[in-house]
């Protein structure tokens, strides 16, 4: 029999019907799943949505912080005195401006190490604000696969229970439970992989931003100390003239 005759024989009325194409129906699996599987899938979908919402908000926040910081750096280069420097910082709303304001408010009259400690504390506060909600990305990245694994284990247990009840291991009995089990693992990975990616990316950008502020704060502390020294040295220099005036 030739290939053409075989094809015609297959399409003949008395021929066996072709095997239907099976498609993955996620909605059907979720609808017929047990309530622990539904709860697990719902939790993982919520985690996945949180990952994207938090990541978008954090990226927008970092862009805003970096743009504001660059603008502040450009403005303070035009300051001709410490008073003008402080006024520019107080009128601006960037992370660097808040560090400079802390130097003038909490570090008034201090020098050297004291100013550096005040700057470090202000930088820690800015870094904490920049890393807000990062812990949630880390939690989802670490916990989502295990939440999906819980659904997998429950689905396999359900498959064995169905085998015992039906007293057969045929595919119609086992396949639905195994499908429900594996879909939770897939959704868990779909939530964890973007969380890992965005956490590392955002954490790197936050680290670079904090490093820039630390370097700038060192320059600001040195500038304040340098500009403060001449005013203080003027008093000891004028003091020796007073005894001479008395002797005269």
Secondary structure, 3 states (H helix, E strand, C coil): CCHHHHHHHHHCCCCCCCCCCCCCCHHHHHHHCCHHHHHHHHHHHHHHHHHHHHHHHHHHHHHHHHHHHHHHHHHHCCCCCHHHHHHHHHHCCCHHHHHHHHHHHCCCCCCCHHHHHHHHHHHHHHHHHHCCCHHHHHHHHHHHHHHHHHHHHHHHHHHHHHHHHHCCCCHHHHHHHHHHHHHHHHHHHHHHHHHHHHHHHHHHHHHHHHHHHHHHHHHHHHHHHHHHHHHHHHHHHHHHHHHHHHHC
